[in-house]
Amino acid sequence: MPIWSREFTLEVLNGFSEGTILEHLEIVFTEIGPDFVKATMPVHEKTFQIAGLLHGGASVVLAETLGSVASYMCIDQEHFTCVGIEVNANHVRSVNSGLVTGIARPLHLGRSTHVWETKIFDDREKLISVGRLTVAVIPIKG
């Protein structure tokens, strides 16, 4: 049973990127499952740190993007909005080329908070980073 509040398409999710950091970092949503969202990000000069490796901050952007968008997909968008309130990551392996893929799944979906775990893998399906995002679900005041 899907956890989403309504049906979303990849076209809609990728439309959120225009004019944002997602567009700059070339983050692309690639799959929506019943309880997960997946996106890719290239590893190149836009996502490198000074040693020519994937910047940990770029991995965090990917993790926060996936968790935030996934929370948005779970809420009643007419009455609520959601904002990230805490993000952390453990970087377990470096990567210097190719494409990384993040997969976000919920750890907790409450009325006022959501917690998402995002695992980021390289092209060889080796774990690169694990991120956790806490999101506040906030009523829209009308």
Chimera marker file (.cmm) of the C-alpha trace (Angstrom):
<marker_set name="trace">
<marker id="1" x="0.000" y="0.000" z="0.000" r="1" g="1" b="0" radius="0.5"/>
<marker id="2" x="1.567" y="3.337" z="-1.065" r="1" g="1" b="0" radius="0.5"/>
<marker id="3" x="2.280" y="5.934" z="1.617" r="1" g="1" b="0" radius="0.5"/>
<marker id="4" x="1.737" y="8.914" z="-0.703" r="1" g="1" b="0" radius="0.5"/>
<marker id="5" x="-1.208" y="11.311" z="-0.231" r="1" g="1" b="0" radius="0.5"/>
<marker id="6" x="-1.919" y="11.249" z="-3.962" r="1" g="1" b="0" radius="0.5"/>
<marker id="7" x="-0.305" y="10.013" z="-7.153" r="1" g="1" b="0" radius="0.5"/>
<marker id="8" x="2.866" y="11.820" z="-8.233" r="1" g="1" b="0" radius="0.5"/>
<marker id="9" x="4.808" y="11.407" z="-11.469" r="1" g="1" b="0" radius="0.5"/>
<marker id="10" x="8.530" y="11.741" z="-12.111" r="1" g="1" b="0" radius="0.5"/>
<marker id="11" x="7.706" y="14.658" z="-14.417" r="1" g="1" b="0" radius="0.5"/>
<marker id="12" x="6.063" y="16.514" z="-11.513" r="1" g="1" b="0" radius="0.5"/>
<marker id="13" x="8.951" y="15.778" z="-9.124" r="1" g="1" b="0" radius="0.5"/>
<marker id="14" x="11.589" y="16.810" z="-11.664" r="1" g="1" b="0" radius="0.5"/>
<marker id="15" x="9.587" y="19.991" z="-12.332" r="1" g="1" b="0" radius="0.5"/>
<marker id="16" x="10.365" y="21.069" z="-8.743" r="1" g="1" b="0" radius="0.5"/>
<marker id="17" x="14.059" y="21.393" z="-9.727" r="1" g="1" b="0" radius="0.5"/>
<marker id="18" x="13.844" y="24.376" z="-12.050" r="1" g="1" b="0" radius="0.5"/>
<marker id="19" x="15.786" y="27.338" z="-10.688" r="1" g="1" b="0" radius="0.5"/>
<marker id="20" x="16.958" y="25.490" z="-7.561" r="1" g="1" b="0" radius="0.5"/>
<marker id="21" x="20.097" y="23.795" z="-6.248" r="1" g="1" b="0" radius="0.5"/>
<marker id="22" x="18.659" y="20.557" z="-7.626" r="1" g="1" b="0" radius="0.5"/>
<marker id="23" x="18.992" y="21.927" z="-11.149" r="1" g="1" b="0" radius="0.5"/>
<marker id="24" x="22.533" y="23.172" z="-10.447" r="1" g="1" b="0" radius="0.5"/>
<marker id="25" x="23.667" y="19.807" z="-9.040" r="1" g="1" b="0" radius="0.5"/>
<marker id="26" x="21.766" y="17.924" z="-11.791" r="1" g="1" b="0" radius="0.5"/>
<marker id="27" x="19.690" y="15.880" z="-9.327" r="1" g="1" b="0" radius="0.5"/>
<marker id="28" x="17.086" y="13.840" z="-11.225" r="1" g="1" b="0" radius="0.5"/>
<marker id="29" x="14.216" y="11.867" z="-9.696" r="1" g="1" b="0" radius="0.5"/>
<marker id="30" x="14.226" y="8.422" z="-11.289" r="1" g="1" b="0" radius="0.5"/>
<marker id="31" x="11.742" y="6.224" z="-9.435" r="1" g="1" b="0" radius="0.5"/>
<marker id="32" x="8.743" y="6.408" z="-7.128" r="1" g="1" b="0" radius="0.5"/>
<marker id="33" x="7.935" y="3.206" z="-5.260" r="1" g="1" b="0" radius="0.5"/>
<marker id="34" x="5.160" y="2.432" z="-2.783" r="1" g="1" b="0" radius="0.5"/>
<marker id="35" x="7.352" y="3.597" z="0.144" r="1" g="1" b="0" radius="0.5"/>
<marker id="36" x="10.469" y="5.124" z="-1.416" r="1" g="1" b="0" radius="0.5"/>
<marker id="37" x="11.718" y="7.842" z="-3.741" r="1" g="1" b="0" radius="0.5"/>
<marker id="38" x="14.906" y="7.525" z="-5.769" r="1" g="1" b="0" radius="0.5"/>
<marker id="39" x="17.100" y="10.146" z="-7.461" r="1" g="1" b="0" radius="0.5"/>
<marker id="40" x="20.512" y="10.355" z="-9.079" r="1" g="1" b="0" radius="0.5"/>
<marker id="41" x="23.281" y="12.959" z="-9.018" r="1" g="1" b="0" radius="0.5"/>
<marker id="42" x="26.432" y="13.036" z="-11.159" r="1" g="1" b="0" radius="0.5"/>
<marker id="43" x="29.855" y="13.082" z="-9.558" r="1" g="1" b="0" radius="0.5"/>
<marker id="44" x="31.816" y="15.795" z="-11.383" r="1" g="1" b="0" radius="0.5"/>
<marker id="45" x="33.151" y="19.347" z="-11.035" r="1" g="1" b="0" radius="0.5"/>
<marker id="46" x="29.808" y="20.669" z="-9.686" r="1" g="1" b="0" radius="0.5"/>
<marker id="47" x="29.730" y="18.097" z="-6.869" r="1" g="1" b="0" radius="0.5"/>
<marker id="48" x="33.468" y="17.701" z="-6.104" r="1" g="1" b="0" radius="0.5"/>
<marker id="49" x="35.325" y="18.841" z="-3.033" r="1" g="1" b="0" radius="0.5"/>
<marker id="50" x="38.888" y="20.145" z="-3.487" r="1" g="1" b="0" radius="0.5"/>
<marker id="51" x="40.467" y="16.655" z="-3.593" r="1" g="1" b="0" radius="0.5"/>
<marker id="52" x="38.301" y="15.697" z="-6.591" r="1" g="1" b="0" radius="0.5"/>
<marker id="53" x="35.932" y="13.484" z="-4.583" r="1" g="1" b="0" radius="0.5"/>
<marker id="54" x="32.183" y="13.761" z="-4.090" r="1" g="1" b="0" radius="0.5"/>
<marker id="55" x="31.624" y="16.533" z="-1.556" r="1" g="1" b="0" radius="0.5"/>
<marker id="56" x="29.853" y="15.373" z="1.606" r="1" g="1" b="0" radius="0.5"/>
<marker id="57" x="27.665" y="18.450" z="1.408" r="1" g="1" b="0" radius="0.5"/>
<marker id="58" x="26.452" y="17.414" z="-2.052" r="1" g="1" b="0" radius="0.5"/>
<marker id="59" x="25.472" y="14.030" z="-0.587" r="1" g="1" b="0" radius="0.5"/>
<marker id="60" x="23.585" y="15.860" z="2.160" r="1" g="1" b="0" radius="0.5"/>
<marker id="61" x="21.768" y="17.973" z="-0.452" r="1" g="1" b="0" radius="0.5"/>
<marker id="62" x="20.694" y="14.770" z="-2.198" r="1" g="1" b="0" radius="0.5"/>
<marker id="63" x="19.526" y="13.211" z="1.096" r="1" g="1" b="0" radius="0.5"/>
<marker id="64" x="17.644" y="16.320" z="2.214" r="1" g="1" b="0" radius="0.5"/>
<marker id="65" x="16.069" y="16.715" z="-1.211" r="1" g="1" b="0" radius="0.5"/>
<marker id="66" x="14.775" y="13.159" z="-1.246" r="1" g="1" b="0" radius="0.5"/>
<marker id="67" x="13.427" y="13.298" z="2.318" r="1" g="1" b="0" radius="0.5"/>
<marker id="68" x="11.811" y="16.710" z="1.902" r="1" g="1" b="0" radius="0.5"/>
<marker id="69" x="10.115" y="15.827" z="-1.359" r="1" g="1" b="0" radius="0.5"/>
<marker id="70" x="8.993" y="12.476" z="0.058" r="1" g="1" b="0" radius="0.5"/>
<marker id="71" x="7.436" y="14.230" z="3.072" r="1" g="1" b="0" radius="0.5"/>
<marker id="72" x="5.652" y="16.631" z="0.741" r="1" g="1" b="0" radius="0.5"/>
<marker id="73" x="4.283" y="13.621" z="-1.133" r="1" g="1" b="0" radius="0.5"/>
<marker id="74" x="2.846" y="12.226" z="2.143" r="1" g="1" b="0" radius="0.5"/>
<marker id="75" x="1.000" y="15.291" z="3.391" r="1" g="1" b="0" radius="0.5"/>
<marker id="76" x="-2.249" y="17.024" z="2.463" r="1" g="1" b="0" radius="0.5"/>
<marker id="77" x="-0.654" y="19.893" z="0.525" r="1" g="1" b="0" radius="0.5"/>
<marker id="78" x="-3.775" y="22.064" z="0.794" r="1" g="1" b="0" radius="0.5"/>
<marker id="79" x="-3.573" y="22.192" z="4.592" r="1" g="1" b="0" radius="0.5"/>
<marker id="80" x="0.075" y="21.495" z="5.455" r="1" g="1" b="0" radius="0.5"/>
<marker id="81" x="3.607" y="22.238" z="4.391" r="1" g="1" b="0" radius="0.5"/>
<marker id="82" x="6.834" y="20.616" z="5.514" r="1" g="1" b="0" radius="0.5"/>
<marker id="83" x="10.337" y="21.848" z="6.280" r="1" g="1" b="0" radius="0.5"/>
<marker id="84" x="13.539" y="20.089" z="7.223" r="1" g="1" b="0" radius="0.5"/>
<marker id="85" x="14.574" y="20.729" z="10.818" r="1" g="1" b="0" radius="0.5"/>
<marker id="86" x="17.597" y="18.442" z="11.197" r="1" g="1" b="0" radius="0.5"/>
<marker id="87" x="19.834" y="16.570" z="8.792" r="1" g="1" b="0" radius="0.5"/>
<marker id="88" x="22.924" y="14.443" z="9.337" r="1" g="1" b="0" radius="0.5"/>
<marker id="89" x="25.005" y="12.039" z="7.320" r="1" g="1" b="0" radius="0.5"/>
<marker id="90" x="27.666" y="9.410" z="7.668" r="1" g="1" b="0" radius="0.5"/>
<marker id="91" x="30.001" y="9.203" z="4.690" r="1" g="1" b="0" radius="0.5"/>
<marker id="92" x="31.388" y="5.676" z="4.500" r="1" g="1" b="0" radius="0.5"/>
<marker id="93" x="33.129" y="5.523" z="1.112" r="1" g="1" b="0" radius="0.5"/>
<marker id="94" x="34.484" y="8.041" z="-1.375" r="1" g="1" b="0" radius="0.5"/>
<marker id="95" x="33.673" y="8.280" z="-5.063" r="1" g="1" b="0" radius="0.5"/>
<marker id="96" x="35.283" y="10.424" z="-7.765" r="1" g="1" b="0" radius="0.5"/>
<marker id="97" x="33.245" y="9.769" z="-10.915" r="1" g="1" b="0" radius="0.5"/>
<marker id="98" x="30.022" y="8.378" z="-12.275" r="1" g="1" b="0" radius="0.5"/>
<marker id="99" x="26.562" y="8.719" z="-10.855" r="1" g="1" b="0" radius="0.5"/>
<marker id="100" x="25.329" y="8.272" z="-7.301" r="1" g="1" b="0" radius="0.5"/>
<marker id="101" x="21.807" y="7.115" z="-6.502" r="1" g="1" b="0" radius="0.5"/>
<marker id="102" x="19.893" y="8.018" z="-3.350" r="1" g="1" b="0" radius="0.5"/>
<marker id="103" x="16.943" y="6.041" z="-2.035" r="1" g="1" b="0" radius="0.5"/>
<marker id="104" x="14.812" y="7.592" z="0.732" r="1" g="1" b="0" radius="0.5"/>
<marker id="105" x="12.489" y="5.543" z="2.936" r="1" g="1" b="0" radius="0.5"/>
<marker id="106" x="10.554" y="6.642" z="6.018" r="1" g="1" b="0" radius="0.5"/>
<marker id="107" x="11.634" y="5.684" z="9.513" r="1" g="1" b="0" radius="0.5"/>
<marker id="108" x="8.705" y="7.573" z="11.086" r="1" g="1" b="0" radius="0.5"/>
<marker id="109" x="5.603" y="9.247" z="9.625" r="1" g="1" b="0" radius="0.5"/>
<marker id="110" x="3.836" y="11.105" z="12.418" r="1" g="1" b="0" radius="0.5"/>
<marker id="111" x="1.310" y="13.931" z="12.407" r="1" g="1" b="0" radius="0.5"/>
<marker id="112" x="3.877" y="16.636" z="13.168" r="1" g="1" b="0" radius="0.5"/>
<marker id="113" x="7.221" y="15.065" z="12.212" r="1" g="1" b="0" radius="0.5"/>
<marker id="114" x="8.612" y="12.689" z="9.641" r="1" g="1" b="0" radius="0.5"/>
<marker id="115" x="12.029" y="11.007" z="9.747" r="1" g="1" b="0" radius="0.5"/>
<marker id="116" x="13.610" y="9.759" z="6.508" r="1" g="1" b="0" radius="0.5"/>
<marker id="117" x="16.686" y="7.631" z="5.898" r="1" g="1" b="0" radius="0.5"/>
<marker id="118" x="18.482" y="8.042" z="2.583" r="1" g="1" b="0" radius="0.5"/>
<marker id="119" x="21.101" y="5.560" z="1.442" r="1" g="1" b="0" radius="0.5"/>
<marker id="120" x="23.389" y="6.752" z="-1.339" r="1" g="1" b="0" radius="0.5"/>
<marker id="121" x="25.133" y="4.232" z="-3.602" r="1" g="1" b="0" radius="0.5"/>
<marker id="122" x="27.736" y="4.520" z="-6.356" r="1" g="1" b="0" radius="0.5"/>
<marker id="123" x="27.544" y="2.937" z="-9.829" r="1" g="1" b="0" radius="0.5"/>
<marker id="124" x="28.799" y="-0.372" z="-8.399" r="1" g="1" b="0" radius="0.5"/>
<marker id="125" x="26.001" y="-0.334" z="-5.782" r="1" g="1" b="0" radius="0.5"/>
<marker id="126" x="28.536" y="0.270" z="-2.991" r="1" g="1" b="0" radius="0.5"/>
<marker id="127" x="27.204" y="2.320" z="-0.077" r="1" g="1" b="0" radius="0.5"/>
<marker id="128" x="28.655" y="5.859" z="-0.108" r="1" g="1" b="0" radius="0.5"/>
<marker id="129" x="26.605" y="7.711" z="2.535" r="1" g="1" b="0" radius="0.5"/>
<marker id="130" x="23.654" y="7.304" z="4.849" r="1" g="1" b="0" radius="0.5"/>
<marker id="131" x="21.651" y="10.404" z="5.715" r="1" g="1" b="0" radius="0.5"/>
<marker id="132" x="18.801" y="11.022" z="8.108" r="1" g="1" b="0" radius="0.5"/>
<marker id="133" x="16.394" y="13.939" z="7.805" r="1" g="1" b="0" radius="0.5"/>
<marker id="134" x="13.783" y="15.093" z="10.311" r="1" g="1" b="0" radius="0.5"/>
<marker id="135" x="10.945" y="17.105" z="8.796" r="1" g="1" b="0" radius="0.5"/>
<marker id="136" x="8.377" y="19.250" z="10.579" r="1" g="1" b="0" radius="0.5"/>
<marker id="137" x="4.821" y="19.048" z="9.218" r="1" g="1" b="0" radius="0.5"/>
<marker id="138" x="3.295" y="22.504" z="9.688" r="1" g="1" b="0" radius="0.5"/>
<marker id="139" x="-0.335" y="23.580" z="9.233" r="1" g="1" b="0" radius="0.5"/>
<marker id="140" x="-0.820" y="26.304" z="6.626" r="1" g="1" b="0" radius="0.5"/>
<marker id="141" x="-2.470" y="29.308" z="8.239" r="1" g="1" b="0" radius="0.5"/>
<marker id="142" x="-5.201" y="30.665" z="6.039" r="1" g="1" b="0" radius="0.5"/>
<link id1="1" id2="2" r="1" g="1" b="0" radius="0.2"/>
<link id1="2" id2="3" r="1" g="1" b="0" radius="0.2"/>
<link id1="3" id2="4" r="1" g="1" b="0" radius="0.2"/>
<link id1="4" id2="5" r="1" g="1" b="0" radius="0.2"/>
<link id1="5" id2="6" r="1" g="1" b="0" radius="0.2"/>
<link id1="6" id2="7" r="1" g="1" b="0" radius="0.2"/>
<link id1="7" id2="8" r="1" g="1" b="0" radius="0.2"/>
<link id1="8" id2="9" r="1" g="1" b="0" radius="0.2"/>
<link id1="9" id2="10" r="1" g="1" b="0" radius="0.2"/>
<link id1="10" id2="11" r="1" g="1" b="0" radius="0.2"/>
<link id1="11" id2="12" r="1" g="1" b="0" radius="0.2"/>
<link id1="12" id2="13" r="1" g="1" b="0" radius="0.2"/>
<link id1="13" id2="14" r="1" g="1" b="0" radius="0.2"/>
<link id1="14" id2="15" r="1" g="1" b="0" radius="0.2"/>
<link id1="15" id2="16" r="1" g="1" b="0" radius="0.2"/>
<link id1="16" id2="17" r="1" g="1" b="0" radius="0.2"/>
<link id1="17" id2="18" r="1" g="1" b="0" radius="0.2"/>
<link id1="18" id2="19" r="1" g="1" b="0" radius="0.2"/>
<link id1="19" id2="20" r="1" g="1" b="0" radius="0.2"/>
<link id1="20" id2="21" r="1" g="1" b="0" radius="0.2"/>
<link id1="21" id2="22" r="1" g="1" b="0" radius="0.2"/>
<link id1="22" id2="23" r="1" g="1" b="0" radius="0.2"/>
<link id1="23" id2="24" r="1" g="1" b="0" radius="0.2"/>
<link id1="24" id2="25" r="1" g="1" b="0" radius="0.2"/>
<link id1="25" id2="26" r="1" g="1" b="0" radius="0.2"/>
<link id1="26" id2="27" r="1" g="1" b="0" radius="0.2"/>
<link id1="27" id2="28" r="1" g="1" b="0" radius="0.2"/>
<link id1="28" id2="29" r="1" g="1" b="0" radius="0.2"/>
<link id1="29" id2="30" r="1" g="1" b="0" radius="0.2"/>
<link id1="30" id2="31" r="1" g="1" b="0" radius="0.2"/>
<link id1="31" id2="32" r="1" g="1" b="0" radius="0.2"/>
<link id1="32" id2="33" r="1" g="1" b="0" radius="0.2"/>
<link id1="33" id2="34" r="1" g="1" b="0" radius="0.2"/>
<link id1="34" id2="35" r="1" g="1" b="0" radius="0.2"/>
<link id1="35" id2="36" r="1" g="1" b="0" radius="0.2"/>
<link id1="36" id2="37" r="1" g="1" b="0" radius="0.2"/>
<link id1="37" id2="38" r="1" g="1" b="0" radius="0.2"/>
<link id1="38" id2="39" r="1" g="1" b="0" radius="0.2"/>
<link id1="39" id2="40" r="1" g="1" b="0" radius="0.2"/>
<link id1="40" id2="41" r="1" g="1" b="0" radius="0.2"/>
<link id1="41" id2="42" r="1" g="1" b="0" radius="0.2"/>
<link id1="42" id2="43" r="1" g="1" b="0" radius="0.2"/>
<link id1="43" id2="44" r="1" g="1" b="0" radius="0.2"/>
<link id1="44" id2="45" r="1" g="1" b="0" radius="0.2"/>
<link id1="45" id2="46" r="1" g="1" b="0" radius="0.2"/>
<link id1="46" id2="47" r="1" g="1" b="0" radius="0.2"/>
<link id1="47" id2="48" r="1" g="1" b="0" radius="0.2"/>
<link id1="48" id2="49" r="1" g="1" b="0" radius="0.2"/>
<link id1="49" id2="50" r="1" g="1" b="0" radius="0.2"/>
<link id1="50" id2="51" r="1" g="1" b="0" radius="0.2"/>
<link id1="51" id2="52" r="1" g="1" b="0" radius="0.2"/>
<link id1="52" id2="53" r="1" g="1" b="0" radius="0.2"/>
<link id1="53" id2="54" r="1" g="1" b="0" radius="0.2"/>
<link id1="54" id2="55" r="1" g="1" b="0" radius="0.2"/>
<link id1="55" id2="56" r="1" g="1" b="0" radius="0.2"/>
<link id1="56" id2="57" r="1" g="1" b="0" radius="0.2"/>
<link id1="57" id2="58" r="1" g="1" b="0" radius="0.2"/>
<link id1="58" id2="59" r="1" g="1" b="0" radius="0.2"/>
<link id1="59" id2="60" r="1" g="1" b="0" radius="0.2"/>
<link id1="60" id2="61" r="1" g="1" b="0" radius="0.2"/>
<link id1="61" id2="62" r="1" g="1" b="0" radius="0.2"/>
<link id1="62" id2="63" r="1" g="1" b="0" radius="0.2"/>
<link id1="63" id2="64" r="1" g="1" b="0" radius="0.2"/>
<link id1="64" id2="65" r="1" g="1" b="0" radius="0.2"/>
<link id1="65" id2="66" r="1" g="1" b="0" radius="0.2"/>
<link id1="66" id2="67" r="1" g="1" b="0" radius="0.2"/>
<link id1="67" id2="68" r="1" g="1" b="0" radius="0.2"/>
<link id1="68" id2="69" r="1" g="1" b="0" radius="0.2"/>
<link id1="69" id2="70" r="1" g="1" b="0" radius="0.2"/>
<link id1="70" id2="71" r="1" g="1" b="0" radius="0.2"/>
<link id1="71" id2="72" r="1" g="1" b="0" radius="0.2"/>
<link id1="72" id2="73" r="1" g="1" b="0" radius="0.2"/>
<link id1="73" id2="74" r="1" g="1" b="0" radius="0.2"/>
<link id1="74" id2="75" r="1" g="1" b="0" radius="0.2"/>
<link id1="75" id2="76" r="1" g="1" b="0" radius="0.2"/>
<link id1="76" id2="77" r="1" g="1" b="0" radius="0.2"/>
<link id1="77" id2="78" r="1" g="1" b="0" radius="0.2"/>
<link id1="78" id2="79" r="1" g="1" b="0" radius="0.2"/>
<link id1="79" id2="80" r="1" g="1" b="0" radius="0.2"/>
<link id1="80" id2="81" r="1" g="1" b="0" radius="0.2"/>
<link id1="81" id2="82" r="1" g="1" b="0" radius="0.2"/>
<link id1="82" id2="83" r="1" g="1" b="0" radius="0.2"/>
<link id1="83" id2="84" r="1" g="1" b="0" radius="0.2"/>
<link id1="84" id2="85" r="1" g="1" b="0" radius="0.2"/>
<link id1="85" id2="86" r="1" g="1" b="0" radius="0.2"/>
<link id1="86" id2="87" r="1" g="1" b="0" radius="0.2"/>
<link id1="87" id2="88" r="1" g="1" b="0" radius="0.2"/>
<link id1="88" id2="89" r="1" g="1" b="0" radius="0.2"/>
<link id1="89" id2="90" r="1" g="1" b="0" radius="0.2"/>
<link id1="90" id2="91" r="1" g="1" b="0" radius="0.2"/>
<link id1="91" id2="92" r="1" g="1" b="0" radius="0.2"/>
<link id1="92" id2="93" r="1" g="1" b="0" radius="0.2"/>
<link id1="93" id2="94" r="1" g="1" b="0" radius="0.2"/>
<link id1="94" id2="95" r="1" g="1" b="0" radius="0.2"/>
<link id1="95" id2="96" r="1" g="1" b="0" radius="0.2"/>
<link id1="96" id2="97" r="1" g="1" b="0" radius="0.2"/>
<link id1="97" id2="98" r="1" g="1" b="0" radius="0.2"/>
<link id1="98" id2="99" r="1" g="1" b="0" radius="0.2"/>
<link id1="99" id2="100" r="1" g="1" b="0" radius="0.2"/>
<link id1="100" id2="101" r="1" g="1" b="0" radius="0.2"/>
<link id1="101" id2="102" r="1" g="1" b="0" radius="0.2"/>
<link id1="102" id2="103" r="1" g="1" b="0" radius="0.2"/>
<link id1="103" id2="104" r="1" g="1" b="0" radius="0.2"/>
<link id1="104" id2="105" r="1" g="1" b="0" radius="0.2"/>
<link id1="105" id2="106" r="1" g="1" b="0" radius="0.2"/>
<link id1="106" id2="107" r="1" g="1" b="0" radius="0.2"/>
<link id1="107" id2="108" r="1" g="1" b="0" radius="0.2"/>
<link id1="108" id2="109" r="1" g="1" b="0" radius="0.2"/>
<link id1="109" id2="110" r="1" g="1" b="0" radius="0.2"/>
<link id1="110" id2="111" r="1" g="1" b="0" radius="0.2"/>
<link id1="111" id2="112" r="1" g="1" b="0" radius="0.2"/>
<link id1="112" id2="113" r="1" g="1" b="0" radius="0.2"/>
<link id1="113" id2="114" r="1" g="1" b="0" radius="0.2"/>
<link id1="114" id2="115" r="1" g="1" b="0" radius="0.2"/>
<link id1="115" id2="116" r="1" g="1" b="0" radius="0.2"/>
<link id1="116" id2="117" r="1" g="1" b="0" radius="0.2"/>
<link id1="117" id2="118" r="1" g="1" b="0" radius="0.2"/>
<link id1="118" id2="119" r="1" g="1" b="0" radius="0.2"/>
<link id1="119" id2="120" r="1" g="1" b="0" radius="0.2"/>
<link id1="120" id2="121" r="1" g="1" b="0" radius="0.2"/>
<link id1="121" id2="122" r="1" g="1" b="0" radius="0.2"/>
<link id1="122" id2="123" r="1" g="1" b="0" radius="0.2"/>
<link id1="123" id2="124" r="1" g="1" b="0" radius="0.2"/>
<link id1="124" id2="125" r="1" g="1" b="0" radius="0.2"/>
<link id1="125" id2="126" r="1" g="1" b="0" radius="0.2"/>
<link id1="126" id2="127" r="1" g="1" b="0" radius="0.2"/>
<link id1="127" id2="128" r="1" g="1" b="0" radius="0.2"/>
<link id1="128" id2="129" r="1" g="1" b="0" radius="0.2"/>
<link id1="129" id2="130" r="1" g="1" b="0" radius="0.2"/>
<link id1="130" id2="131" r="1" g="1" b="0" radius="0.2"/>
<link id1="131" id2="132" r="1" g="1" b="0" radius="0.2"/>
<link id1="132" id2="133" r="1" g="1" b="0" radius="0.2"/>
<link id1="133" id2="134" r="1" g="1" b="0" radius="0.2"/>
<link id1="134" id2="135" r="1" g="1" b="0" radius="0.2"/>
<link id1="135" id2="136" r="1" g="1" b="0" radius="0.2"/>
<link id1="136" id2="137" r="1" g="1" b="0" radius="0.2"/>
<link id1="137" id2="138" r="1" g="1" b="0" radius="0.2"/>
<link id1="138" id2="139" r="1" g="1" b="0" radius="0.2"/>
<link id1="139" id2="140" r="1" g="1" b="0" radius="0.2"/>
<link id1="140" id2="141" r="1" g="1" b="0" radius="0.2"/>
<link id1="141" id2="142" r="1" g="1" b="0" radius="0.2"/>
</marker_set>
